Amino acid sequence: MTETLLPPHLLALDDRFHALVHPLSRLETIATGFTWTEGPVWFGDHECLLFSDIPSQRVMRWNARDGVSVYREASGFNNGNTRDRQGRLIGCRHGYRDVVRTEYDGSLTVLADSYDGKRLNSPNDVVVTSDGAIWFTDPTYGILSNFEGYQAKPEQVAHNVFRLDPVTGELTVVASDFTQPNGLAFSPDEKRLYVAESGRSHDETVAPILRQFDVEGGTLKDRGVFASLDCGFPDGLRVDTAGNVWTSAADGVHCFASDGALLGKILVPETVANLCFGGHDGHRLFITATTSVYCVFVNEQGTEPWTRASI
């Protein structure tokens, strides 16, 4: 491998990683003092980042000019966030065990809170495809204790990945064999879906892997393991426009090529929960890691259109 001097927070394990980062980049702490940060989503049209502080039941807002402020109090233990193709915020609330949309006037619309007549477990992370379909994971983290939700017995027989049809509103199970499904992200052409298996959080026998699926209409075809993590287990993840997969891990953010090779790592001093692309030019990676939010320059952009300044 080619030797290139990189700062301490960048670890290259494949020559291809050098094209994705820059030797003068800095890992900046842009916000700190939280309990557990999650669910970052960039609003390029408003030049701000929203992210969750789950146990405090707040959704926070950050921009480069004003710093941090509260976007929403009493968030219902909101976790993962994304935007739909109309620019509206979509969130997963552990406390209400639902997926909710924030309308333009600030009101909330519940999109899904039950399946087969039974309450969902605790929707965790969510993504919207170009056809308007909403895909989300439903592990039990929000009902295991009162720390990030309300302790309760699960009503669902499995820990599913769901798809909400944008036309009919029908909720369907697209994968049901996860221990704890977590972050999810599509390839740039939306022909492949990556889903994190985070069951190792409570069971050391569960492999810390990213699984991959072929997308066939509104269904999935299992293509097995995409990658395994060598530190901790995966949580949130994103895909860049070149098809590289950036995933959270115990020691930072791991970057995998579309062929599954580990290209390198962005080392972070706290356990990483999630990440997203954004910034004024779309080349900043925002990282939610335990008590803080970090930012670092990367030489790629995210696939979501709102990660750039204009959409």
VOMAR-921792 format. One line per 4 residues: their letters; for each residue z, x, y of N, C-alpha, C. Coordinates in Angstrom, 1 decimal. Example, Ala and Ser with C-alpha at 12.3 -4.5 7.8 and 13.67 -1.06 7.14 Angstrom:
<atoms>
AS) 7.8 13.2 -5.7 7.8 12.3 -4.5 7.8 13.2 -3.3 | 7.1 12.8 -2.2 7.1 13.7 -1.1 7.9 12.9 0.0
</atoms>
This chain:
<atoms>
MTET) 0.0 0.8 -1.2 0.0 0.0 0.0 0.0 0.9 1.2 | -0.7 0.4 2.3 -0.8 1.2 3.5 0.5 1.2 4.2 | 0.9 2.4 4.7 2.2 2.5 5.4 2.0 2.2 6.9 | 2.6 1.2 7.4 2.6 0.9 8.8 4.0 0.6 9.2
LLPP) 4.4 1.2 10.4 5.8 1.1 10.8 6.0 -0.3 11.4 | 6.9 -1.0 10.8 7.2 -2.4 11.2 8.7 -2.4 11.6 | 9.1 -3.3 12.5 10.5 -3.5 12.9 11.3 -3.9 11.7 | 12.6 -3.8 11.7 13.5 -4.0 10.6 13.4 -5.5 10.0
HLLA) 13.0 -6.4 10.9 13.0 -7.8 10.4 11.7 -8.2 9.6 | 10.8 -7.2 9.5 9.5 -7.5 8.8 9.4 -6.5 7.6 | 9.2 -7.1 6.5 9.1 -6.4 5.2 7.8 -6.7 4.6 | 6.9 -5.7 4.6 5.5 -5.9 4.0 5.6 -5.5 2.5
LDDR) 5.1 -6.3 1.7 5.0 -6.1 0.2 3.6 -6.1 -0.3 | 2.6 -6.3 0.6 1.2 -6.4 0.3 0.5 -6.0 1.6 | -0.6 -5.3 1.6 -1.3 -4.9 2.8 -1.8 -6.1 3.6 | -2.0 -7.2 3.0 -2.5 -8.4 3.7 -1.4 -8.9 4.7
FHAL) -0.2 -8.6 4.5 0.9 -9.1 5.4 0.8 -8.5 6.8 | 0.2 -7.3 6.9 0.1 -6.6 8.2 -0.8 -7.4 9.2 | -1.8 -8.1 8.7 -2.6 -8.9 9.5 -2.0 -10.2 10.0 | -0.8 -10.5 9.4 -0.1 -11.8 9.8 1.0 -11.6 10.7
VHPL) 1.4 -10.4 11.0 2.5 -10.1 11.9 2.1 -9.0 12.9 | 3.0 -8.5 13.7 2.7 -7.5 14.7 3.9 -6.6 14.8 | 3.7 -5.2 14.8 4.8 -4.3 14.9 5.6 -4.4 16.1 | 5.2 -5.0 17.1 6.0 -5.2 18.4 6.7 -6.5 18.4
SRLE) 6.6 -7.3 17.4 7.2 -8.6 17.4 8.8 -8.5 17.4 | 9.5 -9.4 17.9 10.9 -9.5 17.9 11.4 -10.8 17.2 | 12.5 -10.7 16.5 13.1 -11.8 16.0 14.2 -12.3 17.0 | 13.9 -13.4 17.7 14.7 -13.8 18.8 15.6 -15.0 18.4
TIAT) 16.9 -15.0 18.8 17.8 -16.1 18.6 17.6 -17.0 19.8 | 17.1 -18.2 19.7 16.8 -19.0 20.8 17.9 -20.1 21.0 | 18.7 -20.4 20.0 19.7 -21.4 20.0 20.7 -21.1 18.9 | 22.0 -21.3 19.2 23.0 -21.0 18.2 24.3 -21.9 18.5
GFTW) 25.2 -21.8 17.5 26.5 -22.5 17.7 26.4 -23.9 17.0 | 25.5 -24.1 16.0 25.4 -25.3 15.3 26.1 -25.2 14.0 | 26.2 -26.3 13.2 26.8 -26.4 11.9 25.8 -26.1 10.8 | 24.6 -26.7 10.9 23.6 -26.5 9.9 22.3 -27.1 10.4
TEGP) 21.4 -26.1 10.9 20.1 -26.5 11.5 19.1 -26.8 10.4 | 18.2 -27.8 10.7 17.2 -28.2 9.8 16.0 -28.9 10.6 | 15.0 -29.2 9.8 14.0 -30.1 10.3 13.3 -29.7 11.6 | 12.8 -28.5 11.8 12.1 -28.2 13.1 10.7 -28.8 13.1
VWFG) 10.4 -29.3 14.3 9.0 -29.8 14.5 8.6 -29.5 16.0 | 7.4 -28.9 16.2 7.0 -28.5 17.5 6.1 -29.7 18.1 | 6.4 -30.0 19.4 5.7 -30.9 20.1 4.8 -30.1 21.1 | 3.6 -29.8 20.7 2.8 -28.9 21.6 2.4 -29.6 22.9
DHEC) 2.3 -31.0 22.9 1.9 -31.7 24.1 3.1 -31.8 25.0 | 4.3 -31.5 24.6 5.5 -31.5 25.5 6.1 -30.2 25.5 | 5.5 -29.2 24.9 6.0 -27.8 24.8 7.5 -27.7 24.5 | 7.9 -28.4 23.5 9.3 -28.4 23.1 9.4 -28.4 21.6
LLFS) 10.6 -28.0 21.1 10.9 -28.0 19.7 12.1 -29.0 19.5 | 11.9 -29.9 18.5 13.0 -30.7 18.0 13.5 -30.2 16.7 | 14.8 -30.2 16.5 15.4 -29.8 15.2 16.7 -30.6 15.0 | 17.1 -30.7 13.7 18.3 -31.4 13.4 19.5 -30.5 13.2
DIPS) 20.7 -30.9 13.7 21.9 -30.3 13.3 22.6 -31.4 12.4 | 22.4 -31.3 11.1 22.7 -32.4 10.2 24.2 -32.9 10.3 | 25.1 -32.0 10.0 26.5 -32.6 10.0 27.0 -33.1 11.3 | 26.5 -32.7 12.4 26.9 -33.2 13.7 26.2 -34.5 14.1
QRVM) 25.3 -34.9 13.3 24.5 -36.1 13.5 23.8 -36.1 14.8 | 23.1 -35.0 15.1 22.3 -34.9 16.3 21.0 -34.3 16.1 | 20.0 -34.8 16.8 18.7 -34.1 16.9 18.6 -33.4 18.2 | 18.3 -32.1 18.2 18.4 -31.3 19.4 16.9 -31.0 19.9
RWNA) 16.9 -30.7 21.2 15.6 -30.3 21.8 15.7 -29.0 22.5 | 14.7 -28.1 22.3 14.6 -26.8 23.0 13.3 -26.6 23.6 | 13.3 -26.1 24.8 12.1 -25.5 25.4 12.4 -24.2 26.1 | 11.4 -23.4 26.4 11.6 -22.1 26.9 12.1 -22.1 28.3
RDGV) 11.9 -23.2 29.1 12.4 -23.3 30.5 13.8 -23.7 30.6 | 14.2 -24.7 29.8 15.5 -25.4 30.0 16.5 -25.0 28.9 | 16.0 -24.4 27.8 16.9 -24.1 26.7 17.2 -25.4 25.8 | 18.5 -25.5 25.4 18.8 -26.6 24.4 19.4 -27.8 25.1
SVYR) 19.1 -29.0 24.6 19.7 -30.2 25.1 19.7 -31.2 23.9 | 20.4 -32.3 24.0 20.5 -33.3 22.9 19.4 -34.3 23.1 | 18.6 -34.4 22.1 17.5 -35.4 22.1 18.0 -36.7 21.6 | 18.9 -36.7 20.5 19.4 -38.0 20.0 20.8 -37.8 19.4
EASG) 21.7 -38.6 19.8 23.0 -38.6 19.2 23.0 -39.6 18.1 | 24.1 -39.6 17.3 24.2 -40.5 16.2 22.9 -40.7 15.4 | 22.4 -39.5 14.9 21.1 -39.5 14.2 21.1 -40.0 12.8 | 22.3 -40.4 12.3 22.4 -40.8 10.9 22.2 -39.7 9.9
FNNG) 22.7 -38.5 10.3 22.5 -37.3 9.4 21.0 -37.0 9.2 | 20.2 -37.1 10.3 18.8 -36.8 10.2 18.6 -35.4 9.7 | 17.6 -35.3 8.8 17.3 -33.9 8.2 15.9 -33.6 8.6 | 14.9 -33.7 7.7 13.5 -33.3 7.9 12.8 -34.1 9.0
NTRD) 11.9 -33.5 9.7 11.1 -34.2 10.7 9.6 -33.7 10.6 | 8.8 -34.6 11.1 7.4 -34.3 11.3 6.8 -35.3 12.3 | 5.5 -35.2 12.5 4.9 -36.2 13.4 3.7 -36.9 12.7 | 3.5 -38.1 13.0 2.3 -38.8 12.4 1.1 -38.5 13.3
RQGR) -0.1 -39.0 12.9 -1.3 -38.7 13.6 -1.4 -39.3 15.0 | -0.5 -40.2 15.3 -0.4 -40.8 16.6 0.6 -40.0 17.5 | 1.2 -39.0 17.0 2.1 -38.1 17.7 3.6 -38.6 17.7 | 3.9 -39.6 16.9 5.2 -40.2 16.8 6.1 -39.4 15.9
LIGC) 7.4 -39.3 16.2 8.3 -38.5 15.4 8.6 -39.3 14.1 | 8.6 -38.7 12.9 9.0 -39.2 11.7 10.1 -38.4 11.2 | 11.2 -39.1 10.8 12.4 -38.4 10.4 13.0 -39.0 9.1 | 13.7 -38.1 8.4 14.4 -38.5 7.1 15.9 -38.5 7.4
RHGY) 16.5 -39.7 7.3 18.0 -39.9 7.6 18.8 -40.0 6.3 | 19.6 -39.0 6.1 20.5 -39.1 4.9 21.5 -40.2 5.0 | 22.1 -40.5 6.1 23.1 -41.5 6.3 22.6 -42.9 6.0 | 21.4 -43.2 6.4 20.8 -44.5 6.2 19.9 -44.5 4.9
RDVV) 19.7 -43.3 4.4 18.9 -43.2 3.1 17.5 -43.8 3.4 | 16.9 -43.4 4.5 15.6 -43.9 4.8 14.7 -42.9 5.5 | 13.4 -43.4 5.7 12.4 -42.6 6.5 12.2 -43.5 7.7 | 12.3 -42.9 8.9 12.2 -43.7 10.1 11.2 -43.1 11.1
RTEY) 10.6 -44.0 11.9 9.6 -43.6 12.9 10.2 -43.9 14.3 | 10.0 -43.0 15.2 10.4 -43.2 16.6 9.2 -43.7 17.4 | 9.2 -44.9 17.9 8.1 -45.4 18.6 8.0 -44.8 20.0 | 6.9 -45.1 20.7 6.7 -44.5 22.0 7.8 -44.9 23.0
DGSL) 8.4 -46.1 22.8 9.4 -46.6 23.7 10.8 -46.1 23.3 | 10.9 -45.3 22.3 12.2 -44.8 21.8 12.8 -45.6 20.7 | 12.3 -46.8 20.5 12.9 -47.6 19.4 12.6 -47.1 18.0 | 13.3 -47.5 17.0 13.2 -46.9 15.7 12.6 -48.0 14.7
TVLA) 11.7 -47.6 13.9 11.1 -48.5 12.8 11.4 -47.8 11.5 | 12.1 -48.5 10.6 12.3 -48.0 9.3 11.1 -48.2 8.4 | 10.6 -47.1 7.9 9.3 -47.2 7.1 9.6 -47.3 5.6 | 10.7 -46.8 5.1 11.0 -46.9 3.7 12.5 -46.6 3.5
DSYD) 13.2 -47.5 2.8 14.6 -47.3 2.5 14.9 -47.8 1.0 | 13.9 -48.2 0.3 14.2 -48.6 -1.1 12.9 -48.5 -1.9 | 13.1 -48.4 -3.2 12.0 -48.4 -4.2 12.5 -49.2 -5.4 | 11.6 -50.1 -5.9 11.9 -50.9 -7.1 13.2 -51.7 -6.9
GKRL) 13.5 -52.1 -5.7 14.6 -52.9 -5.4 15.9 -52.2 -5.3 | 15.9 -50.8 -5.3 17.1 -50.0 -5.2 17.0 -49.0 -4.0 | 18.2 -48.7 -3.5 18.2 -47.8 -2.3 17.7 -46.4 -2.7 | 17.0 -45.8 -1.8 16.6 -44.4 -2.0 17.8 -43.5 -2.1
NSPN) 17.6 -42.3 -2.6 18.7 -41.4 -2.7 19.1 -40.9 -1.3 | 18.3 -40.0 -0.8 18.5 -39.5 0.6 17.3 -38.7 1.0 | 16.3 -39.4 1.6 15.1 -38.7 2.0 15.3 -37.4 2.7 | 14.6 -36.4 2.4 15.0 -35.0 2.8 13.9 -34.4 3.7
DVVV) 12.7 -34.3 3.3 11.6 -33.7 4.1 10.4 -34.6 4.0 | 9.5 -34.4 4.9 8.4 -35.4 5.1 7.2 -34.7 5.7 | 6.0 -35.1 5.3 4.8 -34.7 5.9 3.8 -35.8 5.9 | 2.9 -35.8 6.9 1.9 -36.9 7.1 0.5 -36.3 7.0
TSDG) -0.3 -36.8 6.1 -1.7 -36.3 5.9 -2.6 -37.0 6.9 | -3.9 -36.5 7.0 -4.8 -36.9 8.0 -5.2 -38.4 7.9 | -5.0 -38.9 6.7 -5.3 -40.4 6.5 -4.2 -41.3 6.9 | -3.1 -40.7 7.4 -1.9 -41.4 7.8 -0.9 -41.7 6.8
AIWF) -1.1 -41.2 5.5 -0.1 -41.4 4.5 1.1 -40.5 4.7 | 2.3 -41.1 4.4 3.5 -40.3 4.6 4.0 -39.9 3.2 | 4.2 -38.7 3.0 4.7 -38.1 1.7 6.1 -37.5 2.0 | 7.1 -37.9 1.1 8.4 -37.4 1.4 9.2 -37.2 0.0
TDPT) 10.2 -36.3 0.1 11.0 -36.0 -1.1 12.3 -36.8 -1.0 | 12.9 -37.1 -2.1 14.1 -37.9 -2.2 15.1 -37.3 -3.2 | 15.7 -36.2 -2.9 16.8 -35.6 -3.7 18.1 -36.4 -3.4 | 19.2 -35.9 -3.9 20.5 -36.6 -3.7 21.4 -35.8 -2.8
YGIL) 21.0 -34.9 -2.0 21.9 -34.0 -1.2 22.7 -34.9 -0.2 | 22.1 -35.9 0.3 22.8 -36.7 1.3 23.9 -37.7 0.8 | 23.9 -37.8 -0.6 24.9 -38.7 -1.2 25.9 -37.9 -2.1 | 25.8 -36.6 -2.1 26.7 -35.8 -2.9 28.1 -35.6 -2.3
SNFE) 28.1 -35.7 -1.0 29.4 -35.5 -0.3 29.3 -36.3 1.1 | 30.3 -36.2 1.9 30.3 -36.8 3.2 30.0 -35.8 4.3 | 29.5 -34.6 3.9 29.2 -33.5 4.8 27.9 -33.7 5.5 | 26.9 -34.2 4.8 25.5 -34.4 5.3 25.0 -35.8 5.0
GYQA) 26.0 -36.7 4.9 25.6 -38.1 4.6 26.9 -38.8 4.2 | 26.7 -39.8 3.3 27.8 -40.6 2.8 27.8 -40.6 1.3 | 28.9 -40.1 0.7 29.0 -39.9 -0.7 28.8 -41.3 -1.4 | 27.9 -41.3 -2.4 27.6 -42.5 -3.1 26.9 -42.1 -4.5
KPEQ) 26.9 -43.1 -5.4 26.2 -42.9 -6.6 24.7 -43.2 -6.4 | 23.9 -42.4 -7.0 22.4 -42.7 -6.8 22.0 -43.9 -7.5 | 21.1 -44.6 -6.9 20.5 -45.9 -7.5 19.2 -45.6 -8.2 | 18.5 -44.6 -7.7 17.2 -44.3 -8.3 17.4 -43.5 -9.6
VAHN) 16.6 -43.7 -10.6 16.7 -43.1 -11.9 16.2 -41.7 -11.9 | 15.5 -41.3 -10.9 14.9 -39.9 -10.8 15.0 -39.5 -9.3 | 14.7 -38.2 -9.1 14.7 -37.6 -7.8 13.2 -37.4 -7.5 | 12.6 -38.3 -6.8 11.2 -38.4 -6.7 10.6 -37.8 -5.5
VFRL) 9.2 -37.6 -5.6 8.4 -37.4 -4.4 7.6 -38.7 -4.3 | 7.6 -39.2 -3.0 7.0 -40.5 -2.7 5.8 -40.3 -1.8 | 4.9 -41.3 -1.9 3.8 -41.5 -1.0 3.8 -42.9 -0.4 | 3.8 -43.0 0.9 3.8 -44.3 1.6 2.4 -44.6 2.1
DPVT) 1.7 -45.6 1.6 0.3 -45.9 1.9 0.3 -46.4 3.4 | -0.6 -45.8 4.2 -0.7 -46.2 5.6 -1.3 -47.6 5.8 | -2.0 -48.1 4.8 -2.7 -49.4 5.0 -1.9 -50.5 4.4 | -1.4 -50.4 3.2 -0.7 -51.5 2.5 0.8 -51.4 2.7
GELT) 1.3 -50.2 3.1 2.7 -50.0 3.1 3.4 -49.9 1.8 | 2.6 -49.8 0.7 3.2 -49.6 -0.6 3.7 -48.2 -0.8 | 4.9 -48.2 -1.4 5.6 -46.9 -1.7 5.4 -46.6 -3.2 | 4.9 -45.5 -3.5 4.6 -45.1 -4.9 5.2 -43.7 -5.2
VVAS) 5.6 -43.6 -6.5 6.1 -42.3 -6.9 5.0 -41.4 -7.4 | 4.9 -40.2 -6.8 3.8 -39.3 -7.2 4.3 -38.1 -8.0 | 5.6 -37.9 -8.1 6.2 -36.9 -8.9 7.6 -37.3 -9.2 | 8.1 -37.2 -10.4 9.4 -37.7 -10.8 10.2 -36.7 -11.7
DFTQ) 9.7 -35.5 -11.9 10.4 -34.6 -12.8 11.0 -33.4 -12.1 | 11.4 -33.5 -10.9 12.1 -32.5 -10.2 13.6 -32.7 -10.4 | 14.4 -31.5 -10.3 15.8 -31.6 -10.3 16.2 -32.0 -8.9 | 15.7 -31.3 -7.9 16.0 -31.7 -6.5 14.7 -31.3 -5.7
PNGL) 13.8 -32.2 -5.5 12.6 -31.9 -4.7 13.0 -31.7 -3.2 | 12.4 -30.8 -2.5 12.8 -30.5 -1.1 11.6 -30.4 -0.2 | 11.4 -29.3 0.4 10.3 -29.1 1.3 8.9 -29.4 0.7 | 8.0 -29.8 1.5 6.6 -30.0 1.0 5.6 -29.8 2.1
AFSP) 4.4 -29.3 1.7 3.4 -29.0 2.6 2.0 -28.9 1.9 | 1.0 -29.3 2.6 -0.3 -29.4 2.1 -1.1 -28.2 2.5 | -2.1 -27.8 1.6 -3.1 -26.8 2.0 -3.9 -27.3 3.1 | -4.6 -26.4 3.8 -5.4 -26.8 5.0 -6.4 -27.9 4.7
DEKR) -7.0 -28.0 3.5 -8.0 -29.0 3.2 -7.3 -30.2 2.5 | -6.0 -30.2 2.4 -5.2 -31.3 1.8 -5.6 -31.6 0.4 | -6.1 -30.6 -0.3 -6.5 -30.8 -1.7 -5.4 -30.3 -2.6 | -4.4 -29.6 -2.0 -3.2 -29.1 -2.8 -1.9 -29.4 -2.1
LYVA) -0.9 -29.8 -2.8 0.4 -30.0 -2.3 1.4 -29.0 -2.9 | 2.2 -28.4 -2.1 3.2 -27.5 -2.5 4.6 -28.2 -2.3 | 5.4 -28.1 -3.3 6.8 -28.8 -3.2 7.8 -27.8 -3.7 | 8.9 -27.7 -2.9 10.0 -26.8 -3.3 10.9 -27.5 -4.3
ESGR) 11.3 -26.7 -5.3 12.3 -27.1 -6.2 13.6 -26.4 -5.8 | 14.6 -27.1 -5.3 15.8 -26.5 -4.8 17.0 -26.8 -5.7 | 16.8 -27.2 -6.9 17.9 -27.6 -7.8 18.9 -26.5 -8.1 | 18.5 -25.2 -7.8 19.5 -24.1 -8.1 20.7 -24.2 -7.1
SHDE) 20.6 -25.0 -6.0 21.7 -25.1 -5.1 23.0 -25.6 -5.8 | 22.8 -26.3 -6.9 24.0 -26.8 -7.7 23.9 -26.6 -9.2 | 22.8 -25.9 -9.6 22.7 -25.6 -11.0 21.9 -24.3 -11.2 | 22.6 -23.2 -11.6 22.0 -21.9 -11.7 20.9 -21.8 -12.7
TVAP) 20.8 -22.8 -13.6 19.8 -22.8 -14.6 18.4 -23.2 -14.1 | 18.4 -23.8 -12.9 17.1 -24.3 -12.4 16.4 -23.2 -11.7 | 15.1 -23.0 -12.0 14.4 -21.9 -11.5 14.1 -22.1 -10.0 | 14.2 -21.1 -9.1 13.9 -21.2 -7.7 12.4 -21.1 -7.4
ILRQ) 11.7 -22.2 -7.5 10.2 -22.1 -7.5 9.6 -23.1 -6.5 | 8.4 -22.8 -6.2 7.5 -23.7 -5.5 6.5 -24.2 -6.6 | 6.3 -25.5 -6.7 5.4 -26.1 -7.6 4.1 -26.5 -6.8 | 3.0 -26.5 -7.5 1.7 -26.9 -6.8 1.1 -28.1 -7.6
FDVE) 0.4 -28.9 -6.8 -0.2 -30.1 -7.4 -1.6 -30.2 -6.7 | -2.6 -30.6 -7.5 -3.9 -31.0 -7.0 -3.7 -32.5 -6.5 | -4.3 -32.7 -5.3 -4.3 -34.1 -4.8 -5.5 -34.8 -5.1 | -5.4 -35.9 -5.8 -6.5 -36.7 -6.2 -6.3 -38.2 -5.7
GGTL) -6.9 -38.4 -4.5 -6.6 -39.7 -3.8 -5.2 -39.7 -3.4 | -4.5 -40.8 -3.9 -3.1 -40.9 -3.6 -2.2 -40.5 -4.7 | -2.7 -39.7 -5.7 -2.0 -39.2 -6.8 -2.0 -37.7 -6.9 | -1.1 -37.2 -7.7 -1.0 -35.7 -7.9 -1.2 -35.3 -9.4
KDRG) -1.8 -34.2 -9.5 -2.0 -33.6 -10.8 -1.3 -32.2 -10.9 | -0.3 -32.1 -11.7 0.6 -30.9 -11.8 -0.2 -29.7 -12.2 | -0.1 -28.6 -11.3 -0.8 -27.4 -11.6 0.3 -26.3 -11.9 | 1.5 -26.7 -12.1 2.5 -25.7 -12.5 3.2 -24.9 -11.4
VFAS) 3.7 -23.8 -11.7 4.4 -23.0 -10.7 3.5 -22.2 -9.8 | 3.7 -22.3 -8.5 2.9 -21.5 -7.6 3.5 -20.2 -7.3 | 4.8 -20.2 -7.1 5.5 -18.9 -6.8 7.0 -19.1 -7.2 | 7.7 -18.0 -7.4 9.1 -17.9 -7.7 9.7 -17.1 -6.6
LDCG) 10.9 -17.5 -6.1 11.6 -16.7 -5.1 12.6 -15.7 -5.8 | 12.7 -14.5 -5.1 13.6 -13.5 -5.7 14.9 -13.4 -4.9 | 15.1 -14.4 -4.0 16.4 -14.4 -3.3 16.7 -15.8 -2.8 | 17.7 -16.4 -3.5 18.1 -17.8 -3.1 17.1 -18.8 -3.8
FPDG) 16.9 -19.9 -3.1 15.9 -20.9 -3.6 15.2 -21.5 -2.4 | 14.0 -22.1 -2.6 13.2 -22.6 -1.5 13.8 -23.9 -1.0 | 13.6 -24.1 0.3 14.0 -25.3 1.0 12.7 -25.8 1.7 | 12.7 -25.7 3.1 11.5 -26.1 3.8 10.4 -25.1 3.8
LRVD) 9.2 -25.5 3.9 8.0 -24.6 3.9 6.9 -25.2 4.8 | 6.0 -24.3 5.2 4.8 -24.6 5.9 3.6 -23.8 5.4 | 2.4 -24.3 5.7 1.2 -23.6 5.4 0.4 -23.3 6.6 | -0.2 -22.1 6.7 -1.0 -21.7 7.9 -2.4 -22.1 7.7
TAGN) -3.2 -21.9 8.7 -4.6 -22.3 8.7 -5.5 -21.4 7.7 | -4.9 -20.3 7.3 -5.6 -19.5 6.3 -5.2 -19.8 4.9 | -4.2 -20.7 4.7 -3.8 -21.1 3.4 -2.6 -20.4 2.9 | -2.0 -19.5 3.7 -0.8 -18.8 3.3 0.4 -19.8 3.3
VWTS) 1.3 -19.6 2.4 2.5 -20.5 2.3 3.7 -19.7 2.8 | 4.4 -20.2 3.8 5.6 -19.6 4.4 6.8 -20.5 4.0 | 7.7 -19.9 3.2 8.9 -20.7 2.7 10.2 -20.1 3.1 | 11.2 -21.0 3.2 12.6 -20.5 3.5 13.1 -19.9 2.2
AADG) 14.1 -19.0 2.4 14.8 -18.3 1.3 16.2 -17.9 1.8 | 17.0 -17.3 0.9 18.3 -16.9 1.3 18.3 -15.7 2.3 | 17.3 -14.9 2.2 17.2 -13.7 3.1 16.2 -13.8 4.2 | 15.6 -15.0 4.4 14.7 -15.1 5.5 13.5 -16.1 5.1
VHCF) 12.3 -15.7 5.5 11.1 -16.5 5.3 10.2 -15.6 4.4 | 9.8 -16.1 3.3 8.9 -15.4 2.4 7.5 -16.0 2.6 | 6.5 -15.1 2.7 5.1 -15.5 2.9 4.3 -15.2 1.6 | 3.7 -16.2 1.1 2.8 -16.1 -0.1 1.4 -16.3 0.2
ASDG) 0.5 -15.6 -0.3 -0.9 -15.8 -0.2 -1.3 -17.1 -1.0 | -2.4 -17.6 -0.8 -2.8 -18.8 -1.5 -3.0 -18.6 -3.0 | -3.1 -17.3 -3.4 -3.2 -16.9 -4.8 -1.8 -16.7 -5.5 | -0.7 -17.0 -4.7 0.6 -16.9 -5.2 1.3 -15.5 -5.0
ALLG) 0.6 -14.5 -4.5 1.2 -13.2 -4.3 2.1 -13.2 -3.1 | 3.3 -12.5 -3.3 4.2 -12.4 -2.2 3.7 -11.3 -1.3 | 3.4 -11.7 -0.1 2.8 -10.7 0.9 3.9 -10.0 1.7 | 5.0 -10.7 2.0 6.0 -10.0 2.8 7.1 -11.0 3.2
KILV) 8.1 -10.5 3.9 9.2 -11.3 4.3 9.5 -11.1 5.8 | 10.0 -12.2 6.4 10.7 -12.1 7.7 12.1 -12.2 7.4 | 12.9 -11.1 7.6 14.3 -11.1 7.3 15.1 -11.7 8.4 | 16.0 -12.6 8.0 16.8 -13.3 9.0 18.3 -13.1 8.6
PETV) 19.2 -13.0 9.6 20.6 -12.7 9.2 21.4 -13.9 8.7 | 20.8 -15.1 8.6 21.4 -16.2 8.1 20.5 -16.9 7.1 | 21.1 -17.7 6.2 20.2 -18.4 5.2 19.3 -19.4 5.9 | 18.0 -19.3 5.6 17.0 -20.2 6.2 16.9 -21.5 5.5
ANLC) 16.9 -22.6 6.3 16.7 -23.9 5.7 15.2 -24.4 5.9 | 14.6 -24.1 7.0 13.3 -24.6 7.3 12.6 -23.8 8.4 | 11.4 -24.2 8.7 10.6 -23.5 9.6 9.4 -24.3 10.1 | 8.8 -23.9 11.2 7.5 -24.6 11.6 6.8 -23.7 12.6
FGGH) 5.5 -23.9 12.7 4.7 -23.1 13.7 4.7 -23.9 15.0 | 4.5 -23.1 16.1 4.5 -23.7 17.4 4.4 -22.7 18.5 | 5.0 -23.1 19.7 5.0 -22.2 20.8 3.8 -22.5 21.7 | 3.7 -21.9 22.9 2.6 -22.2 23.8 1.3 -21.9 23.3
DGHR) 1.2 -20.9 22.4 -0.1 -20.6 21.8 -0.2 -20.9 20.3 | 0.8 -21.5 19.7 0.8 -21.8 18.3 1.1 -20.7 17.4 | 1.4 -19.5 18.0 1.6 -18.3 17.1 3.1 -18.0 17.0 | 4.0 -18.9 17.3 5.4 -18.6 17.1 5.9 -19.4 15.8
LFIT) 6.7 -18.7 15.0 7.3 -19.3 13.9 8.8 -19.6 14.3 | 9.1 -20.9 14.3 10.5 -21.3 14.6 11.2 -21.4 13.2 | 12.4 -20.9 13.2 13.1 -20.8 11.9 14.5 -21.4 12.1 | 14.9 -22.4 11.4 16.2 -23.0 11.4 17.0 -22.3 10.3
ATTS) 18.1 -21.7 10.7 18.9 -20.9 9.7 20.4 -21.1 9.9 | 21.0 -21.9 9.2 22.4 -22.2 9.2 22.9 -22.6 10.6 | 23.5 -21.7 11.4 24.1 -22.0 12.7 23.1 -21.8 13.8 | 21.9 -21.2 13.6 21.0 -20.8 14.7 19.6 -21.2 14.5
VYCV) 18.8 -21.1 15.5 17.4 -21.2 15.5 16.8 -19.9 16.0 | 15.8 -19.4 15.2 15.2 -18.1 15.6 13.7 -18.4 15.8 | 13.1 -17.4 16.5 11.6 -17.4 16.8 11.0 -16.1 16.7 | 9.8 -16.0 16.1 9.1 -14.7 15.9 7.6 -15.0 16.0
FVNE) 6.9 -14.0 16.6 5.5 -14.1 16.7 4.8 -13.8 15.3 | 3.8 -14.7 15.0 3.0 -14.4 13.8 1.5 -14.6 14.2 | 0.7 -14.0 13.5 -0.7 -13.9 13.9 -1.6 -15.0 13.2 | -0.9 -16.1 12.8 -1.6 -17.3 12.3 -1.0 -18.5 12.9
QGTE) -1.6 -19.6 12.8 -1.1 -20.9 13.3 -1.0 -21.9 12.1 | -0.2 -22.9 12.4 0.1 -23.9 11.4 -1.1 -24.9 11.3 | -1.1 -25.6 10.2 -2.2 -26.5 10.0 -2.1 -27.8 10.8 | -0.8 -28.2 11.2 -0.6 -29.4 11.9 -1.2 -29.3 13.3
PWTR) -1.9 -30.3 13.8 -2.6 -30.2 15.1 -1.6 -30.1 16.3 | -0.4 -30.6 16.1 0.6 -30.6 17.2 1.3 -29.2 17.4 | 0.9 -28.2 16.5 1.6 -26.9 16.7 0.9 -26.1 17.8 | -0.2 -26.6 18.3 -0.8 -25.9 19.4 -0.4 -26.7 20.7
ASI) -0.8 -26.1 21.8 -0.4 -26.6 23.1 -1.0 -28.0 23.4 | -2.2 -28.3 22.9 -2.9 -29.5 23.1 -3.3 -30.1 21.8 | -3.3 -31.5 21.7 -3.8 -32.1 20.5 -4.7 -33.2 20.8
</atoms>
